[in-house]
Amino acid sequence: MPSTNVNIRMDIETKKEAEKLFDSLGIRMTTAINIFLTNSP
């Protein structure tokens, strides 16, 4: 499946906290966002 880039803006602290969370889960932020988007109704 072809892929594309998506740019988003977020607070620096939110990004840092998200990266810590995803790192503890062993996944990258890109993977987490893709999981969220593909499992949304």
mmCIF entry with sequence, helices, sheets and N, C-alpha, C, O atoms, coordinates in Angstrom:
data_MODEL
# 
_entry.id   MODEL 
# 
_entity.id                         1 
_entity.type                       polymer 
_entity.pdbx_number_of_molecules   1 
# 
_entity_poly.entity_id                      1 
_entity_poly.type                           'polypeptide(L)' 
_entity_poly.nstd_linkage                   no 
_entity_poly.nstd_monomer                   no 
_entity_poly.pdbx_seq_one_letter_code       MPSTNVNIRMDIETKKEAEKLFDSLGIRMTTAINIFLTNSP 
_entity_poly.pdbx_seq_one_letter_code_can   MPSTNVNIRMDIETKKEAEKLFDSLGIRMTTAINIFLTNSP 
_entity_poly.pdbx_strand_id                 A 
# 
loop_
_entity_poly_seq.entity_id 
_entity_poly_seq.num 
_entity_poly_seq.mon_id 
_entity_poly_seq.hetero 
1 1  MET n 
1 2  PRO n 
1 3  SER n 
1 4  THR n 
1 5  ASN n 
1 6  VAL n 
1 7  ASN n 
1 8  ILE n 
1 9  ARG n 
1 10 MET n 
1 11 ASP n 
1 12 ILE n 
1 13 GLU n 
1 14 THR n 
1 15 LYS n 
1 16 LYS n 
1 17 GLU n 
1 18 ALA n 
1 19 GLU n 
1 20 LYS n 
1 21 LEU n 
1 22 PHE n 
1 23 ASP n 
1 24 SER n 
1 25 LEU n 
1 26 GLY n 
1 27 ILE n 
1 28 ARG n 
1 29 MET n 
1 30 THR n 
1 31 THR n 
1 32 ALA n 
1 33 ILE n 
1 34 ASN n 
1 35 ILE n 
1 36 PHE n 
1 37 LEU n 
1 38 THR n 
1 39 ASN n 
1 40 SER n 
1 41 PRO n 
# 
_struct_asym.id          A 
_struct_asym.entity_id   1 
# 
loop_
_struct_conf.conf_type_id 
_struct_conf.id 
_struct_conf.pdbx_PDB_helix_id 
_struct_conf.beg_label_comp_id 
_struct_conf.beg_label_asym_id 
_struct_conf.beg_label_seq_id 
_struct_conf.pdbx_beg_PDB_ins_code 
_struct_conf.end_label_comp_id 
_struct_conf.end_label_asym_id 
_struct_conf.end_label_seq_id 
_struct_conf.pdbx_end_PDB_ins_code 
_struct_conf.beg_auth_comp_id 
_struct_conf.beg_auth_asym_id 
_struct_conf.beg_auth_seq_id 
_struct_conf.end_auth_comp_id 
_struct_conf.end_auth_asym_id 
_struct_conf.end_auth_seq_id 
_struct_conf.pdbx_PDB_helix_class 
_struct_conf.details 
_struct_conf.pdbx_PDB_helix_length 
HELX_P HELX_P1 AA1 ILE A 12 ? LEU A 25 ? ILE A 12 LEU A 25 1 ? 14 
HELX_P HELX_P2 AA2 MET A 29 ? THR A 38 ? MET A 29 THR A 38 1 ? 10 
# 
_struct_conf_type.id          HELX_P 
_struct_conf_type.criteria    ? 
_struct_conf_type.reference   ? 
# 
loop_
_atom_site.group_PDB 
_atom_site.id 
_atom_site.type_symbol 
_atom_site.label_atom_id 
_atom_site.label_alt_id 
_atom_site.label_comp_id 
_atom_site.label_asym_id 
_atom_site.label_entity_id 
_atom_site.label_seq_id 
_atom_site.pdbx_PDB_ins_code 
_atom_site.Cartn_x 
_atom_site.Cartn_y 
_atom_site.Cartn_z 
_atom_site.occupancy 
_atom_site.B_iso_or_equiv 
_atom_site.pdbx_formal_charge 
_atom_site.auth_seq_id 
_atom_site.auth_comp_id 
_atom_site.auth_asym_id 
_atom_site.auth_atom_id 
_atom_site.pdbx_PDB_model_num 
ATOM 1   N N  . MET A 1 1  ? 0.856   -1.178 0.000  1.00 0.00 ? 1  MET A N  1 
ATOM 2   C CA . MET A 1 1  ? 0.000   0.000  0.000  1.00 0.00 ? 1  MET A CA 1 
ATOM 3   C C  . MET A 1 1  ? 0.904   1.244  0.000  1.00 0.00 ? 1  MET A C  1 
ATOM 4   O O  . MET A 1 1  ? 1.834   1.326  0.802  1.00 0.00 ? 1  MET A O  1 
ATOM 5   N N  . PRO A 1 2  ? 0.644   2.193  -0.875 1.00 0.00 ? 2  PRO A N  1 
ATOM 6   C CA . PRO A 1 2  ? 1.423   3.430  -0.879 1.00 0.00 ? 2  PRO A CA 1 
ATOM 7   C C  . PRO A 1 2  ? 1.228   4.206  0.419  1.00 0.00 ? 2  PRO A C  1 
ATOM 8   O O  . PRO A 1 2  ? 0.201   4.077  1.085  1.00 0.00 ? 2  PRO A O  1 
ATOM 9   N N  . SER A 1 3  ? 2.209   4.996  0.763  1.00 0.00 ? 3  SER A N  1 
ATOM 10  C CA . SER A 1 3  ? 2.086   5.805  1.979  1.00 0.00 ? 3  SER A CA 1 
ATOM 11  C C  . SER A 1 3  ? 2.281   7.276  1.641  1.00 0.00 ? 3  SER A C  1 
ATOM 12  O O  . SER A 1 3  ? 2.739   7.624  0.553  1.00 0.00 ? 3  SER A O  1 
ATOM 13  N N  . THR A 1 4  ? 1.924   8.126  2.589  1.00 0.00 ? 4  THR A N  1 
ATOM 14  C CA . THR A 1 4  ? 2.066   9.565  2.416  1.00 0.00 ? 4  THR A CA 1 
ATOM 15  C C  . THR A 1 4  ? 2.506   10.160 3.742  1.00 0.00 ? 4  THR A C  1 
ATOM 16  O O  . THR A 1 4  ? 2.376   9.519  4.785  1.00 0.00 ? 4  THR A O  1 
ATOM 17  N N  . ASN A 1 5  ? 3.019   11.368 3.711  1.00 0.00 ? 5  ASN A N  1 
ATOM 18  C CA . ASN A 1 5  ? 3.413   12.075 4.921  1.00 0.00 ? 5  ASN A CA 1 
ATOM 19  C C  . ASN A 1 5  ? 2.260   12.920 5.418  1.00 0.00 ? 5  ASN A C  1 
ATOM 20  O O  . ASN A 1 5  ? 1.504   13.484 4.627  1.00 0.00 ? 5  ASN A O  1 
ATOM 21  N N  . VAL A 1 6  ? 2.126   13.007 6.736  1.00 0.00 ? 6  VAL A N  1 
ATOM 22  C CA . VAL A 1 6  ? 1.122   13.855 7.370  1.00 0.00 ? 6  VAL A CA 1 
ATOM 23  C C  . VAL A 1 6  ? 1.843   14.708 8.408  1.00 0.00 ? 6  VAL A C  1 
ATOM 24  O O  . VAL A 1 6  ? 2.576   14.184 9.247  1.00 0.00 ? 6  VAL A O  1 
ATOM 25  N N  . ASN A 1 7  ? 1.639   16.007 8.352  1.00 0.00 ? 7  ASN A N  1 
ATOM 26  C CA . ASN A 1 7  ? 2.254   16.913 9.328  1.00 0.00 ? 7  ASN A CA 1 
ATOM 27  C C  . ASN A 1 7  ? 1.204   17.382 10.317 1.00 0.00 ? 7  ASN A C  1 
ATOM 28  O O  . ASN A 1 7  ? 0.112   17.794 9.925  1.00 0.00 ? 7  ASN A O  1 
ATOM 29  N N  . ILE A 1 8  ? 1.535   17.320 11.602 1.00 0.00 ? 8  ILE A N  1 
ATOM 30  C CA . ILE A 1 8  ? 0.630   17.825 12.632 1.00 0.00 ? 8  ILE A CA 1 
ATOM 31  C C  . ILE A 1 8  ? 1.402   18.743 13.575 1.00 0.00 ? 8  ILE A C  1 
ATOM 32  O O  . ILE A 1 8  ? 2.623   18.646 13.697 1.00 0.00 ? 8  ILE A O  1 
ATOM 33  N N  . ARG A 1 9  ? 0.681   19.617 14.225 1.00 0.00 ? 9  ARG A N  1 
ATOM 34  C CA . ARG A 1 9  ? 1.287   20.493 15.229 1.00 0.00 ? 9  ARG A CA 1 
ATOM 35  C C  . ARG A 1 9  ? 0.732   20.109 16.585 1.00 0.00 ? 9  ARG A C  1 
ATOM 36  O O  . ARG A 1 9  ? -0.464  19.864 16.741 1.00 0.00 ? 9  ARG A O  1 
ATOM 37  N N  . MET A 1 10 ? 1.637   20.061 17.578 1.00 0.00 ? 10 MET A N  1 
ATOM 38  C CA . MET A 1 10 ? 1.208   19.779 18.938 1.00 0.00 ? 10 MET A CA 1 
ATOM 39  C C  . MET A 1 10 ? 2.174   20.436 19.906 1.00 0.00 ? 10 MET A C  1 
ATOM 40  O O  . MET A 1 10 ? 3.296   20.798 19.552 1.00 0.00 ? 10 MET A O  1 
ATOM 41  N N  . ASP A 1 11 ? 1.716   20.577 21.115 1.00 0.00 ? 11 ASP A N  1 
ATOM 42  C CA . ASP A 1 11 ? 2.528   21.137 22.183 1.00 0.00 ? 11 ASP A CA 1 
ATOM 43  C C  . ASP A 1 11 ? 3.768   20.259 22.392 1.00 0.00 ? 11 ASP A C  1 
ATOM 44  O O  . ASP A 1 11 ? 3.681   19.032 22.328 1.00 0.00 ? 11 ASP A O  1 
ATOM 45  N N  . ILE A 1 12 ? 4.905   20.883 22.639 1.00 0.00 ? 12 ILE A N  1 
ATOM 46  C CA . ILE A 1 12 ? 6.159   20.146 22.812 1.00 0.00 ? 12 ILE A CA 1 
ATOM 47  C C  . ILE A 1 12 ? 6.062   19.138 23.955 1.00 0.00 ? 12 ILE A C  1 
ATOM 48  O O  . ILE A 1 12 ? 6.520   18.004 23.818 1.00 0.00 ? 12 ILE A O  1 
ATOM 49  N N  . GLU A 1 13 ? 5.478   19.537 25.067 1.00 0.00 ? 13 GLU A N  1 
ATOM 50  C CA . GLU A 1 13 ? 5.357   18.632 26.215 1.00 0.00 ? 13 GLU A CA 1 
ATOM 51  C C  . GLU A 1 13 ? 4.456   17.442 25.896 1.00 0.00 ? 13 GLU A C  1 
ATOM 52  O O  . GLU A 1 13 ? 4.731   16.321 26.323 1.00 0.00 ? 13 GLU A O  1 
ATOM 53  N N  . THR A 1 14 ? 3.392   17.680 25.153 1.00 0.00 ? 14 THR A N  1 
ATOM 54  C CA . THR A 1 14 ? 2.503   16.589 24.746 1.00 0.00 ? 14 THR A CA 1 
ATOM 55  C C  . THR A 1 14 ? 3.275   15.581 23.909 1.00 0.00 ? 14 THR A C  1 
ATOM 56  O O  . THR A 1 14 ? 3.133   14.373 24.097 1.00 0.00 ? 14 THR A O  1 
ATOM 57  N N  . LYS A 1 15 ? 4.086   16.073 22.990 1.00 0.00 ? 15 LYS A N  1 
ATOM 58  C CA . LYS A 1 15 ? 4.878   15.191 22.133 1.00 0.00 ? 15 LYS A CA 1 
ATOM 59  C C  . LYS A 1 15 ? 5.870   14.379 22.961 1.00 0.00 ? 15 LYS A C  1 
ATOM 60  O O  . LYS A 1 15 ? 6.011   13.172 22.765 1.00 0.00 ? 15 LYS A O  1 
ATOM 61  N N  . LYS A 1 16 ? 6.553   15.046 23.885 1.00 0.00 ? 16 LYS A N  1 
ATOM 62  C CA . LYS A 1 16 ? 7.527   14.343 24.728 1.00 0.00 ? 16 LYS A CA 1 
ATOM 63  C C  . LYS A 1 16 ? 6.858   13.244 25.550 1.00 0.00 ? 16 LYS A C  1 
ATOM 64  O O  . LYS A 1 16 ? 7.378   12.132 25.648 1.00 0.00 ? 16 LYS A O  1 
ATOM 65  N N  . GLU A 1 17 ? 5.716   13.557 26.135 1.00 0.00 ? 17 GLU A N  1 
ATOM 66  C CA . GLU A 1 17 ? 5.001   12.569 26.938 1.00 0.00 ? 17 GLU A CA 1 
ATOM 67  C C  . GLU A 1 17 ? 4.503   11.408 26.080 1.00 0.00 ? 17 GLU A C  1 
ATOM 68  O O  . GLU A 1 17 ? 4.556   10.252 26.499 1.00 0.00 ? 17 GLU A O  1 
ATOM 69  N N  . ALA A 1 18 ? 4.023   11.721 24.887 1.00 0.00 ? 18 ALA A N  1 
ATOM 70  C CA . ALA A 1 18 ? 3.559   10.676 23.980 1.00 0.00 ? 18 ALA A CA 1 
ATOM 71  C C  . ALA A 1 18 ? 4.721   9.779  23.566 1.00 0.00 ? 18 ALA A C  1 
ATOM 72  O O  . ALA A 1 18 ? 4.581   8.557  23.522 1.00 0.00 ? 18 ALA A O  1 
ATOM 73  N N  . GLU A 1 19 ? 5.865   10.382 23.263 1.00 0.00 ? 19 GLU A N  1 
ATOM 74  C CA . GLU A 1 19 ? 7.034   9.591  22.883 1.00 0.00 ? 19 GLU A CA 1 
ATOM 75  C C  . GLU A 1 19 ? 7.470   8.669  24.021 1.00 0.00 ? 19 GLU A C  1 
ATOM 76  O O  . GLU A 1 19 ? 7.850   7.523  23.783 1.00 0.00 ? 19 GLU A O  1 
ATOM 77  N N  . LYS A 1 20 ? 7.415   9.166  25.251 1.00 0.00 ? 20 LYS A N  1 
ATOM 78  C CA . LYS A 1 20 ? 7.758   8.320  26.405 1.00 0.00 ? 20 LYS A CA 1 
ATOM 79  C C  . LYS A 1 20 ? 6.801   7.147  26.517 1.00 0.00 ? 20 LYS A C  1 
ATOM 80  O O  . LYS A 1 20 ? 7.222   6.009  26.725 1.00 0.00 ? 20 LYS A O  1 
ATOM 81  N N  . LEU A 1 21 ? 5.507   7.429  26.379 1.00 0.00 ? 21 LEU A N  1 
ATOM 82  C CA . LEU A 1 21 ? 4.494   6.386  26.473 1.00 0.00 ? 21 LEU A CA 1 
ATOM 83  C C  . LEU A 1 21 ? 4.700   5.332  25.392 1.00 0.00 ? 21 LEU A C  1 
ATOM 84  O O  . LEU A 1 21 ? 4.751   4.137  25.685 1.00 0.00 ? 21 LEU A O  1 
ATOM 85  N N  . PHE A 1 22 ? 4.818   5.776  24.143 1.00 0.00 ? 22 PHE A N  1 
ATOM 86  C CA . PHE A 1 22 ? 4.962   4.839  23.040 1.00 0.00 ? 22 PHE A CA 1 
ATOM 87  C C  . PHE A 1 22 ? 6.267   4.060  23.137 1.00 0.00 ? 22 PHE A C  1 
ATOM 88  O O  . PHE A 1 22 ? 6.315   2.881  22.785 1.00 0.00 ? 22 PHE A O  1 
ATOM 89  N N  . ASP A 1 23 ? 7.321   4.708  23.611 1.00 0.00 ? 23 ASP A N  1 
ATOM 90  C CA . ASP A 1 23 ? 8.595   4.020  23.805 1.00 0.00 ? 23 ASP A CA 1 
ATOM 91  C C  . ASP A 1 23 ? 8.439   2.902  24.839 1.00 0.00 ? 23 ASP A C  1 
ATOM 92  O O  . ASP A 1 23 ? 8.984   1.812  24.667 1.00 0.00 ? 23 ASP A O  1 
ATOM 93  N N  . SER A 1 24 ? 7.697   3.177  25.908 1.00 0.00 ? 24 SER A N  1 
ATOM 94  C CA . SER A 1 24 ? 7.486   2.154  26.933 1.00 0.00 ? 24 SER A CA 1 
ATOM 95  C C  . SER A 1 24 ? 6.664   0.985  26.400 1.00 0.00 ? 24 SER A C  1 
ATOM 96  O O  . SER A 1 24 ? 6.760   -0.132 26.907 1.00 0.00 ? 24 SER A O  1 
ATOM 97  N N  . LEU A 1 25 ? 5.857   1.248  25.376 1.00 0.00 ? 25 LEU A N  1 
ATOM 98  C CA . LEU A 1 25 ? 5.061   0.201  24.740 1.00 0.00 ? 25 LEU A CA 1 
ATOM 99  C C  . LEU A 1 25 ? 5.824   -0.493 23.606 1.00 0.00 ? 25 LEU A C  1 
ATOM 100 O O  . LEU A 1 25 ? 5.365   -1.495 23.059 1.00 0.00 ? 25 LEU A O  1 
ATOM 101 N N  . GLY A 1 26 ? 6.989   0.051  23.266 1.00 0.00 ? 26 GLY A N  1 
ATOM 102 C CA . GLY A 1 26 ? 7.807   -0.537 22.218 1.00 0.00 ? 26 GLY A CA 1 
ATOM 103 C C  . GLY A 1 26 ? 7.347   -0.218 20.809 1.00 0.00 ? 26 GLY A C  1 
ATOM 104 O O  . GLY A 1 26 ? 7.615   -0.974 19.876 1.00 0.00 ? 26 GLY A O  1 
ATOM 105 N N  . ILE A 1 27 ? 6.638   0.925  20.651 1.00 0.00 ? 27 ILE A N  1 
ATOM 106 C CA . ILE A 1 27 ? 6.189   1.324  19.318 1.00 0.00 ? 27 ILE A CA 1 
ATOM 107 C C  . ILE A 1 27 ? 6.578   2.771  19.043 1.00 0.00 ? 27 ILE A C  1 
ATOM 108 O O  . ILE A 1 27 ? 6.809   3.558  19.962 1.00 0.00 ? 27 ILE A O  1 
ATOM 109 N N  . ARG A 1 28 ? 6.643   3.101  17.762 1.00 0.00 ? 28 ARG A N  1 
ATOM 110 C CA . ARG A 1 28 ? 6.931   4.478  17.366 1.00 0.00 ? 28 ARG A CA 1 
ATOM 111 C C  . ARG A 1 28 ? 5.631   5.275  17.318 1.00 0.00 ? 28 ARG A C  1 
ATOM 112 O O  . ARG A 1 28 ? 4.546   4.700  17.235 1.00 0.00 ? 28 ARG A O  1 
ATOM 113 N N  . MET A 1 29 ? 5.744   6.591  17.369 1.00 0.00 ? 29 MET A N  1 
ATOM 114 C CA . MET A 1 29 ? 4.557   7.438  17.314 1.00 0.00 ? 29 MET A CA 1 
ATOM 115 C C  . MET A 1 29 ? 3.788   7.225  16.014 1.00 0.00 ? 29 MET A C  1 
ATOM 116 O O  . MET A 1 29 ? 2.557   7.217  16.016 1.00 0.00 ? 29 MET A O  1 
ATOM 117 N N  . THR A 1 30 ? 4.498   7.054  14.915 1.00 0.00 ? 30 THR A N  1 
ATOM 118 C CA . THR A 1 30 ? 3.835   6.800  13.633 1.00 0.00 ? 30 THR A CA 1 
ATOM 119 C C  . THR A 1 30 ? 2.955   5.561  13.717 1.00 0.00 ? 30 THR A C  1 
ATOM 120 O O  . THR A 1 30 ? 1.818   5.565  13.245 1.00 0.00 ? 30 THR A O  1 
ATOM 121 N N  . THR A 1 31 ? 3.480   4.510  14.315 1.00 0.00 ? 31 THR A N  1 
ATOM 122 C CA . THR A 1 31 ? 2.712   3.272  14.464 1.00 0.00 ? 31 THR A CA 1 
ATOM 123 C C  . THR A 1 31 ? 1.477   3.507  15.325 1.00 0.00 ? 31 THR A C  1 
ATOM 124 O O  . THR A 1 31 ? 0.390   3.036  14.992 1.00 0.00 ? 31 THR A O  1 
ATOM 125 N N  . ALA A 1 32 ? 1.637   4.230  16.427 1.00 0.00 ? 32 ALA A N  1 
ATOM 126 C CA . ALA A 1 32 ? 0.515   4.509  17.322 1.00 0.00 ? 32 ALA A CA 1 
ATOM 127 C C  . ALA A 1 32 ? -0.581  5.310  16.611 1.00 0.00 ? 32 ALA A C  1 
ATOM 128 O O  . ALA A 1 32 ? -1.767  5.020  16.769 1.00 0.00 ? 32 ALA A O  1 
ATOM 129 N N  . ILE A 1 33 ? -0.187  6.299  15.842 1.00 0.00 ? 33 ILE A N  1 
ATOM 130 C CA . ILE A 1 33 ? -1.163  7.118  15.111 1.00 0.00 ? 33 ILE A CA 1 
ATOM 131 C C  . ILE A 1 33 ? -1.877  6.266  14.066 1.00 0.00 ? 33 ILE A C  1 
ATOM 132 O O  . ILE A 1 33 ? -3.091  6.380  13.893 1.00 0.00 ? 33 ILE A O  1 
ATOM 133 N N  . ASN A 1 34 ? -1.127  5.415  13.372 1.00 0.00 ? 34 ASN A N  1 
ATOM 134 C CA . ASN A 1 34 ? -1.751  4.536  12.376 1.00 0.00 ? 34 ASN A CA 1 
ATOM 135 C C  . ASN A 1 34 ? -2.734  3.575  13.038 1.00 0.00 ? 34 ASN A C  1 
ATOM 136 O O  . ASN A 1 34 ? -3.810  3.326  12.492 1.00 0.00 ? 34 ASN A O  1 
ATOM 137 N N  . ILE A 1 35 ? -2.388  3.033  14.197 1.00 0.00 ? 35 ILE A N  1 
ATOM 138 C CA . ILE A 1 35 ? -3.314  2.157  14.929 1.00 0.00 ? 35 ILE A CA 1 
ATOM 139 C C  . ILE A 1 35 ? -4.585  2.921  15.270 1.00 0.00 ? 35 ILE A C  1 
ATOM 140 O O  . ILE A 1 35 ? -5.692  2.422  15.065 1.00 0.00 ? 35 ILE A O  1 
ATOM 141 N N  . PHE A 1 36 ? -4.424  4.130  15.790 1.00 0.00 ? 36 PHE A N  1 
ATOM 142 C CA . PHE A 1 36 ? -5.583  4.950  16.147 1.00 0.00 ? 36 PHE A CA 1 
ATOM 143 C C  . PHE A 1 36 ? -6.472  5.215  14.928 1.00 0.00 ? 36 PHE A C  1 
ATOM 144 O O  . PHE A 1 36 ? -7.691  5.057  15.004 1.00 0.00 ? 36 PHE A O  1 
ATOM 145 N N  . LEU A 1 37 ? -5.879  5.608  13.829 1.00 0.00 ? 37 LEU A N  1 
ATOM 146 C CA . LEU A 1 37 ? -6.657  5.978  12.654 1.00 0.00 ? 37 LEU A CA 1 
ATOM 147 C C  . LEU A 1 37 ? -7.324  4.786  11.989 1.00 0.00 ? 37 LEU A C  1 
ATOM 148 O O  . LEU A 1 37 ? -8.429  4.914  11.462 1.00 0.00 ? 37 LEU A O  1 
ATOM 149 N N  . THR A 1 38 ? -6.679  3.641  12.005 1.00 0.00 ? 38 THR A N  1 
ATOM 150 C CA . THR A 1 38 ? -7.277  2.482  11.348 1.00 0.00 ? 38 THR A CA 1 
ATOM 151 C C  . THR A 1 38 ? -8.305  1.777  12.214 1.00 0.00 ? 38 THR A C  1 
ATOM 152 O O  . THR A 1 38 ? -9.056  0.935  11.721 1.00 0.00 ? 38 THR A O  1 
ATOM 153 N N  . ASN A 1 39 ? -8.350  2.111  13.505 1.00 0.00 ? 39 ASN A N  1 
ATOM 154 C CA . ASN A 1 39 ? -9.325  1.499  14.395 1.00 0.00 ? 39 ASN A CA 1 
ATOM 155 C C  . ASN A 1 39 ? -10.434 2.463  14.806 1.00 0.00 ? 39 ASN A C  1 
ATOM 156 O O  . ASN A 1 39 ? -11.236 2.158  15.689 1.00 0.00 ? 39 ASN A O  1 
ATOM 157 N N  . SER A 1 40 ? -10.474 3.622  14.164 1.00 0.00 ? 40 SER A N  1 
ATOM 158 C CA . SER A 1 40 ? -11.524 4.593  14.444 1.00 0.00 ? 40 SER A CA 1 
ATOM 159 C C  . SER A 1 40 ? -12.782 4.211  13.675 1.00 0.00 ? 40 SER A C  1 
ATOM 160 O O  . SER A 1 40 ? -12.699 3.705  12.556 1.00 0.00 ? 40 SER A O  1 
ATOM 161 N N  . PRO A 1 41 ? -13.964 4.454  14.280 1.00 0.00 ? 41 PRO A N  1 
ATOM 162 C CA . PRO A 1 41 ? -15.222 4.125  13.563 1.00 0.00 ? 41 PRO A CA 1 
ATOM 163 C C  . PRO A 1 41 ? -15.430 5.001  12.340 1.00 0.00 ? 41 PRO A C  1 
ATOM 164 O O  . PRO A 1 41 ? -16.430 4.851  11.638 1.00 0.00 ? 41 PRO A O  1 
# 
